[in-house]
Amino acid sequence: MDLRLLKHFLALADTLHFGRASESCHVSPSTLSRSIQQLEDQLGVSLFQRDNRHVVMTPQGHHFQRYAKEALEQWEQVRLSLQSTAMRLSGEISIYCSVTASYSFLYSLLAEFRQRYPDIELKLHTGDPARAIQRVLNGEEDMAITSRPRRMPEGLAFKSLTRSALVFIAPQESQPWIPQQPMSPSQPQWQGVPMILSEGGLSRELADTWFKALGVNPTIYAQVAGHEAIVSMVGLGFGIGVVPRIVLEASPLAERVRMLPVKPELPYYDVGLCVLERRLKSPLIDALWQEVVER
């Protein structure tokens, strides 16, 4: 079956740029334009409004986008189901995770899987873990390694790989604004301490809740995308940060910071693999899911 028209349409719907969409589809812009025109002729409606500078999806285009995603997904499920019957799986799985997770979990997660299914391609995308779940919910990724949310979104499956504590970290070199022992954040000495926190995600949510419960209004020096950058900024002496302990232990800058023995301790949270439950109908996705032994 020729599904290129749907793939070309979805690429343009995602980028709203003929150049980038044609590059991702490995075709020329003129070929992509012909594919869109062919779809519009068959449907009898305009899917995009375009001029020399802008591409905008029409309401009919948004409606067709949902159909195209579902059609390709169902086709892939049927194809892989037939392959599974023949004991041969091939295709592509995209996984999103932080840089730390990529070398903390991926090898143990994928080593045996790669030997068992050598025809399956694994595409890895790294970035801010705060975006991981939304990327899976939006269909941008098949799976993601991330922390378990406090409120699990409907239709999302999660398997825990490990538990990690959140910890306060400070520069190794003494600074006048680092509170002295005992490290109690409810004391006045914490007021005005520069804090470096995540822009969003579970670690920021837990830190905010923790500060609020103790009656502390933290002074935010910086809000950073990605825990690795927090370790760097703390190591440079810009403030005190909050990061998962697994990030600190894996960081090449771990020797430039130190953990602060703050009481009460910040909460633990689960780090694991998540996927949309409906995507587990795909033999390809389910094969990797079954490899995960929940901790």
Secondary structure, 3 states (H helix, E strand, C coil): CCCHHHHHHHHHHHHCCHHHHHHHHCCCHHHHHHHHHHHHHHHCCCCEEECCCCEEECHHHHHHHHHHHHHHHHHHHHHHHHHHHCCCCCEEEEEEECHHHHHHCHHHHHHHHHHHCCCEEEEEEECCHHHHHHHHHCCCCCEEEEECCCCCCCCEEEEEEEEEEEEEEEECCCCCCCCCCCCCCCCHHHCCCEEEEECCCHHHHHHHHHHHHCCCCCEEEEEECCHHHHHHHHHCCCCEEEEEHHHHHHCCCHHHEEEECCCCCCCEEEEEEEEEHHHHHCHHHHHHHHHCCCC
